[in-house]
Amino acid sequence: MAKRKVVIIGSAHPLRGGLANFNERLALEFAIEDWDTEIYTFSLQYPRLLFPGKTQLSTESYTGTVPIRVIVNSINPFNWIRVGMILRKMKPDLMVIKFWIPFMAPCLGTIARIAGTNGITKVVTIIDNIIPHEKRPGDRMLAQYFSNSIDGFVTMSRKVMDDVALFDVKKPRIFSPHPIYDNFGTVIEKSVAQNRLNLDPEFNYLLFFGFIRDYKGLDLLLEAIARPEIRELNIKLLVAGEFYTDSTPYFEQIKKLGIEDLVILSNDFIPDSEVGAYFSACDVVVQPYKSATQSGVTQIAYHFNKPMIITNVGGLAEFVPDGIAGYVVEPDSKAVAESIISFYKEKKEEEFSANVAELKEKYSWKYFLGNLKSLFGF
């Protein structure tokens, strides 16, 4: 019997970041299940004018086995038609499109429309957000165009599942939690990880990880650690991630609060090979988001058995049971500070870490892929 064929459309090496990591790990799972698997990634993902970071490209070599074809141009309609025609002729059994921002709707929606006319290919989208955190004119129109072009939806939070219903109520859909990012290496002993990062082992470390955008609430966390009670806990905050917004207000806030000695800024993009060191070096991961759907940071924390302090926004609380895997608090600095104090004064690290290690078993890639395939009976 011939293998089933799947093409994943979205970010992948040589592009960097969580989207690329997700697509490459999903492709590996398809390959493990003996699908003929290929990724079509962007030759141009964002025009430089629209990209807030320093570079879109990875500094590390590709170590995967799934073929990646660098072919999709996000702003060239002639390219969309050409790629769609290639896929229509190829007739894969399944196309998987990762969707995260309305800007990509014309490109990805057009490719899906053309490819799907062959009468064979089913097109499923894995949606991070269909309504973006940072809204712009035309978002809903673009999201509708994309929704109309595909055959089924996979969402990774119930909040996004509800949002999808604003655009479509008929096509098949399934909620399946974001799988664990298990492609960043194994857990490192805390003292070894701290030494690798040149951290003083005499301190306790909180970790804020990932691209820094205003909705992620770093300002709330900075206010929290400035409280006098926090200083008594011998804590430092490790901020690991590139600014995707104006960094000036954050530096000014740190200075105004007088917490320069409590904050360690590592504001370059963290390469995949170093992610494990940051998570292994900390005691707890803090996600003080002001809005959210789901977060890949949560699934990295699960992989490294790290407790989390999260805010009760969007779908975050679906994945971190309060008082078991960490704390779920309201998105304000006082609540965040109180949870940090409780974590250390009640010595919760060992208990929460053990619970995280147990809970993460339900977030496997095999389970996620099974749910995705079930939409069309594969």
C-alpha positions as CSV (number, residue, x, y, z in Angstrom):
1,M,0.0,0.0,0.0
2,A,1.3,3.4,-0.9
3,K,2.2,5.8,1.9
4,R,-0.2,8.6,2.7
5,K,1.2,12.0,1.7
6,V,1.1,15.2,3.9
7,V,2.5,18.6,3.2
8,I,2.8,21.1,6.0
9,I,2.7,24.8,5.0
10,G,4.3,27.2,7.3
11,S,7.4,28.4,9.1
12,A,10.4,26.0,9.2
13,H,14.2,26.1,8.9
14,P,16.0,28.3,7.9
15,L,13.4,30.4,9.7
16,R,13.6,30.4,13.5
17,G,11.2,30.6,16.4
18,G,8.3,28.7,18.0
19,L,6.3,28.3,14.7
20,A,9.2,26.7,13.0
21,N,9.8,24.4,16.0
22,F,6.2,23.4,16.0
23,N,6.0,22.6,12.3
24,E,9.2,20.6,12.3
25,R,8.2,18.6,15.4
26,L,4.8,17.9,13.9
27,A,6.4,16.8,10.6
28,L,8.6,14.4,12.6
29,E,5.5,12.8,14.2
30,F,3.9,12.3,10.8
31,A,7.2,10.7,9.6
32,I,7.3,8.4,12.7
33,E,3.8,7.2,11.7
34,D,5.1,6.4,8.2
35,W,3.6,9.3,6.2
36,D,5.4,10.7,3.3
37,T,6.0,14.1,4.8
38,E,7.3,17.4,3.4
39,I,7.3,21.0,4.7
40,Y,6.8,24.0,2.4
41,T,8.2,27.0,4.1
42,F,8.6,30.7,3.3
43,S,11.2,32.2,1.1
44,L,9.8,35.4,2.4
45,Q,7.8,35.3,5.6
46,Y,7.5,38.9,6.6
47,P,8.7,42.0,4.6
48,R,11.6,43.5,6.6
49,L,9.5,46.6,7.2
50,L,6.9,44.6,9.1
51,F,9.2,42.4,11.1
52,P,9.9,43.7,14.7
53,G,12.9,41.4,15.5
54,K,16.6,41.5,14.4
55,T,16.5,38.6,12.0
56,Q,14.0,36.0,10.8
57,L,16.7,33.4,10.2
58,S,18.1,30.7,12.5
59,T,21.8,30.7,13.2
60,E,21.8,26.9,13.7
61,S,21.9,24.2,11.1
62,Y,18.9,22.0,10.3
63,T,19.2,18.6,12.0
64,G,15.8,17.1,11.0
65,T,15.1,14.4,8.5
66,V,11.9,15.7,6.9
67,P,12.5,17.6,3.6
68,I,11.9,21.3,3.7
69,R,11.2,23.2,0.5
70,V,11.7,27.0,0.7
71,I,9.1,28.1,-1.7
72,V,6.3,30.3,-0.3
73,N,6.4,34.1,-0.7
74,S,3.8,35.7,1.7
75,I,3.3,38.9,-0.4
76,N,3.5,37.7,-4.0
77,P,0.1,36.6,-5.5
78,F,1.7,34.9,-8.5
79,N,3.7,32.8,-6.1
80,W,0.6,31.7,-4.3
81,I,-1.0,30.6,-7.5
82,R,2.2,28.7,-8.5
83,V,2.5,26.9,-5.2
84,G,-1.2,26.1,-5.2
85,M,-0.9,24.6,-8.7
86,I,2.1,22.5,-7.6
87,L,0.1,21.1,-4.7
88,R,-3.0,20.6,-6.7
89,K,-1.0,18.4,-9.1
90,M,0.8,16.6,-6.3
91,K,-2.5,15.6,-4.7
92,P,-1.3,15.0,-1.1
93,D,-3.9,13.3,1.1
94,L,-3.5,16.1,3.6
95,M,-2.3,19.7,3.8
96,V,-1.7,21.1,7.2
97,I,-1.5,24.9,7.5
98,K,-0.4,26.7,10.7
99,F,-2.3,29.9,11.0
100,W,-1.3,32.6,13.5
101,I,-1.9,36.1,12.1
102,P,-4.4,37.6,9.6
103,F,-1.6,39.0,7.5
104,M,-1.0,35.5,6.2
105,A,-4.6,34.9,5.2
106,P,-4.4,36.0,1.5
107,C,-1.3,33.8,0.9
108,L,-2.3,30.7,2.8
109,G,-5.9,31.0,1.9
110,T,-5.2,31.2,-1.8
111,I,-2.8,28.3,-1.8
112,A,-5.4,26.2,0.1
113,R,-8.2,27.2,-2.3
114,I,-6.2,26.1,-5.4
115,A,-4.7,23.0,-3.9
116,G,-8.1,21.8,-2.7
117,T,-9.7,21.8,-6.1
118,N,-8.1,18.5,-7.0
119,G,-10.9,16.6,-5.2
120,I,-8.4,14.6,-3.1
121,T,-6.5,16.9,-0.8
122,K,-8.1,17.7,2.6
123,V,-6.8,21.0,4.1
124,V,-6.7,21.4,7.9
125,T,-5.5,24.4,9.8
126,I,-3.9,24.4,13.2
127,I,-4.9,27.8,14.6
128,D,-2.9,29.7,17.2
129,N,-5.1,32.7,17.0
130,I,-7.8,33.7,14.6
131,I,-8.4,37.0,16.4
132,P,-4.9,38.5,17.0
133,H,-3.7,39.9,20.3
134,E,-2.7,43.2,18.6
135,K,-5.7,44.1,16.4
136,R,-5.5,45.9,13.0
137,P,-8.1,47.1,10.5
138,G,-9.2,44.3,8.2
139,D,-8.3,41.4,10.6
140,R,-11.8,39.9,10.6
141,M,-12.2,40.1,6.8
142,L,-8.8,38.4,6.3
143,A,-9.6,35.7,8.9
144,Q,-12.9,35.0,7.1
145,Y,-11.2,34.6,3.8
146,F,-8.8,32.1,5.3
147,S,-11.6,30.2,7.2
148,N,-13.6,29.8,4.0
149,S,-10.6,28.2,2.2
150,I,-10.0,25.2,4.5
151,D,-11.8,21.9,5.4
152,G,-11.3,21.6,9.1
153,F,-9.9,23.3,12.2
154,V,-7.6,22.2,15.1
155,T,-7.4,24.6,18.0
156,M,-5.1,24.3,21.0
157,S,-7.3,26.2,23.4
158,R,-11.0,26.3,24.0
159,K,-10.9,30.1,23.8
160,V,-9.7,29.8,20.1
161,M,-12.3,27.2,19.5
162,D,-15.0,29.7,20.5
163,D,-13.3,32.4,18.3
164,V,-13.4,30.0,15.3
165,A,-17.2,29.9,15.7
166,L,-17.4,33.6,14.8
167,F,-16.2,32.6,11.3
168,D,-17.5,29.1,10.7
169,V,-19.9,26.8,12.4
170,K,-20.2,23.9,9.9
171,K,-16.8,22.5,9.2
172,P,-15.3,19.8,11.4
173,R,-13.1,21.0,14.3
174,I,-11.4,19.6,17.3
175,F,-9.7,21.0,20.4
176,S,-6.4,19.3,21.2
177,P,-4.0,20.8,23.7
178,H,-0.6,22.2,22.5
179,P,1.8,19.3,22.6
180,I,5.0,19.4,24.7
181,Y,8.1,20.9,23.0
182,D,10.4,18.0,23.6
183,N,12.9,19.0,20.9
184,F,15.1,21.3,23.1
185,G,17.2,18.5,24.7
186,T,17.0,16.9,28.1
187,V,16.8,18.4,31.6
188,I,20.1,19.8,32.9
189,E,21.0,19.8,36.5
190,K,20.2,23.3,37.9
191,S,23.7,24.1,39.0
192,V,25.2,23.1,35.7
193,A,22.7,25.2,33.8
194,Q,23.3,28.2,36.0
195,N,27.0,27.8,35.5
196,R,26.5,27.6,31.7
197,L,24.6,30.9,31.8
198,N,27.1,32.5,34.3
199,L,24.4,32.9,36.9
200,D,25.3,33.3,40.6
201,P,24.1,30.0,42.3
202,E,23.5,31.9,45.6
203,F,20.2,33.4,44.1
204,N,16.8,32.0,43.2
205,Y,15.7,32.6,39.6
206,L,12.4,33.4,38.0
207,L,12.2,33.0,34.2
208,F,10.3,35.2,31.8
209,F,10.9,33.5,28.4
210,G,10.0,34.4,24.8
211,F,9.5,37.3,22.4
212,I,8.7,40.4,24.4
213,R,5.4,42.0,23.4
214,D,3.3,44.4,25.4
215,Y,0.5,42.0,25.9
216,K,2.8,39.5,27.6
217,G,2.9,41.7,30.8
218,L,6.6,42.0,31.5
219,D,5.8,45.4,33.0
220,L,3.5,43.7,35.6
221,L,6.3,41.3,36.5
222,L,8.8,44.1,36.9
223,E,6.4,45.9,39.2
224,A,5.9,42.7,41.2
225,I,9.6,42.0,41.9
226,A,10.1,45.6,43.0
227,R,7.9,45.0,46.1
228,P,9.9,45.0,49.3
229,E,8.7,41.5,50.3
230,I,10.3,40.1,47.1
231,R,13.7,41.5,47.9
232,E,13.8,39.4,51.1
233,L,13.5,36.2,49.0
234,N,16.9,36.5,47.3
235,I,15.4,36.4,43.9
236,K,16.6,37.5,40.5
237,L,14.4,37.7,37.3
238,L,15.9,36.2,34.2
239,V,14.3,37.8,31.1
240,A,15.3,35.7,28.1
241,G,13.9,36.8,24.7
242,E,14.1,39.4,22.0
243,F,12.1,42.6,22.2
244,Y,9.3,42.7,19.5
245,T,8.2,46.1,20.8
246,D,9.9,49.3,21.9
247,S,12.3,48.3,24.6
248,T,12.8,51.8,26.0
249,P,9.8,51.8,28.4
250,Y,11.0,48.6,30.0
251,F,14.5,49.9,30.6
252,E,13.1,53.1,32.0
253,Q,10.7,51.1,34.3
254,I,13.6,49.0,35.6
255,K,15.6,52.1,36.4
256,K,12.6,53.9,38.0
257,L,11.8,51.0,40.2
258,G,15.4,50.7,41.2
259,I,15.6,47.0,40.4
260,E,18.7,47.0,38.1
261,D,20.3,44.5,40.5
262,L,17.3,42.1,40.4
263,V,16.9,41.8,36.6
264,I,19.1,39.9,34.2
265,L,18.3,40.8,30.6
266,S,19.2,38.3,27.8
267,N,17.5,40.1,24.9
268,D,18.9,38.3,21.9
269,F,16.9,35.5,20.3
270,I,17.6,32.4,22.3
271,P,18.9,29.6,19.9
272,D,17.3,26.2,20.3
273,S,20.5,24.7,21.7
274,E,20.4,27.1,24.7
275,V,16.7,26.9,25.5
276,G,17.2,24.0,27.9
277,A,19.8,25.9,29.9
278,Y,17.4,28.8,30.7
279,F,14.6,26.5,31.7
280,S,16.8,24.2,33.7
281,A,18.4,27.1,35.6
282,C,15.2,28.6,37.0
283,D,12.9,27.6,39.8
284,V,9.7,28.7,38.2
285,V,8.5,30.1,34.9
286,V,6.3,33.3,35.1
287,Q,3.9,34.2,32.3
288,P,2.1,37.4,33.4
289,Y,0.2,37.8,30.2
290,K,-2.5,40.5,29.8
291,S,-4.2,38.5,27.0
292,A,-3.5,35.0,25.6
293,T,-4.9,32.0,23.9
294,Q,-2.4,29.3,24.6
295,S,1.4,29.5,25.0
296,G,4.2,27.4,23.6
297,V,6.3,28.6,26.6
298,T,3.9,26.5,28.9
299,Q,4.7,23.4,26.9
300,I,8.5,24.0,27.1
301,A,8.1,24.4,30.8
302,Y,6.3,21.1,31.0
303,H,9.1,19.4,29.1
304,F,11.6,20.6,31.7
305,N,9.3,19.8,34.6
306,K,9.1,23.5,35.7
307,P,6.3,24.9,37.8
308,M,4.5,28.0,36.3
309,I,2.9,31.2,37.6
310,I,0.4,32.3,34.9
311,T,-2.4,34.8,34.7
312,N,-6.0,33.9,34.3
313,V,-6.4,35.2,30.7
314,G,-7.5,33.4,27.5
315,G,-6.8,29.7,27.6
316,L,-3.7,29.7,29.8
317,A,-5.5,28.3,32.9
318,E,-6.6,25.2,30.9
319,F,-3.1,23.9,31.0
320,V,-1.8,24.8,34.5
321,P,-4.0,23.5,37.3
322,D,-3.9,26.1,40.1
323,G,-2.1,24.9,43.2
324,I,-0.9,21.7,41.4
325,A,1.4,22.7,38.5
326,G,1.8,26.2,39.8
327,Y,-0.4,29.3,40.4
328,V,-3.1,30.9,38.3
329,V,-3.5,34.6,39.3
330,E,-5.2,37.7,38.1
331,P,-3.2,39.9,35.7
332,D,-2.0,42.5,38.2
333,S,1.4,43.0,39.8
334,K,0.1,42.5,43.4
335,A,-1.3,39.1,42.6
336,V,1.8,38.1,40.7
337,A,4.0,39.2,43.6
338,E,1.9,37.3,46.1
339,S,2.1,34.1,44.1
340,I,5.9,34.4,43.9
341,I,6.1,34.9,47.7
342,S,3.9,31.9,48.3
343,F,5.9,29.7,46.0
344,Y,9.1,30.4,47.9
345,K,7.9,30.7,51.5
346,E,5.8,27.5,51.2
347,K,8.7,25.7,49.4
348,K,6.5,24.5,46.5
349,E,9.1,23.9,43.9
350,E,9.6,20.1,44.6
351,E,5.9,19.4,44.9
352,F,4.9,21.4,41.8
353,S,7.7,20.0,39.7
354,A,6.7,16.4,40.5
355,N,3.1,17.2,39.5
356,V,4.2,18.8,36.3
357,A,6.2,15.7,35.4
358,E,3.1,13.6,35.9
359,L,0.6,15.9,34.1
360,K,2.7,16.3,31.0
361,E,2.0,12.7,29.9
362,K,-1.3,13.8,28.3
363,Y,0.4,16.3,26.0
364,S,2.1,13.9,23.6
365,W,2.6,14.6,19.9
366,K,1.1,11.1,19.2
367,Y,-2.1,12.1,20.9
368,F,-2.2,15.5,19.1
369,L,-1.6,13.9,15.7
370,G,-4.3,11.3,16.3
371,N,-6.8,14.1,17.0
372,L,-5.8,16.0,13.9
373,K,-6.1,12.9,11.6
374,S,-9.5,12.0,13.1
375,L,-11.1,15.0,11.5
376,F,-11.0,13.2,8.2
377,G,-10.8,9.6,9.2
378,F,-7.1,9.1,8.5
